[in-house]
């Protein structure tokens, strides 16, 4: 899909579509200097935008006083819902001694998709560093099951427009790839489960072979037999008084004595 068609579908300008492409908000590739947008990726972005479009403001800033009598500005909901376990966890800890910083936090939370929120985080330098610690708004959240954490820090004190833009762009980019990452994780887990089942079945076979044959061929013996067979295939030589399996699975089921005999036969030491 080209930028014009994408802009029409998303009800935005072509310039906005190009910005989304450059920032990775939607999946897109350049062909002959033109952006080609992945349709499912654009659909996900439109869905995210729809969730973000709210008819009324939900978050505001409330003036409070801490235990020391100092004025503190905290993010609150306009419907009176409080933070905490029974309230809106998205506004936990979003307070500041500066009204403008709290207002920036409220604007970020207002703009972010529901699955995302921010926390105050102190960036600490090592003791050897001459730089002082500082505080940031740190982006968190995402779809449950997404193996990749979202990460975006905006220094507290950054102007509101820049902070909102950076945070929403990071959240939208993370959300756009979430479904693919969750699916890939499920595929990896399914493969790992299947491989574990195969290994378990194989170990059962080997255990049965041990009960009937005694100690089985060692990994060193198996590797040596494979080397000798490869050498024979290269030289064209053959013969011997003992024949055995030509695949690793069969060799692993040889008794240790039979594996030793097999090696002697392949080497011609008789």
Secondary structure by P-SEA (a helix, b strand, c coil): ccaaaaaaaacccaaaaaaaaaaccbbbbbcccbbbbcaaaaaaaaaaaaaaccccccbbbbbbcccccbbbbbbbbcccccccccccccccccccccaaaaaaaaaaaaacccccbbbbbbbcccccccccccccbbbbbccccccbbbbbbbcccccaaaaaaaaaaaaaaaaaaaaaaaaaaaaaaaaaaaaaaaaaaaaaaaaaaaacccccccaaaaaaaaaaaaaaaaaccccccbbbbccaaaaaaccaaaaaaaaaaaaccc
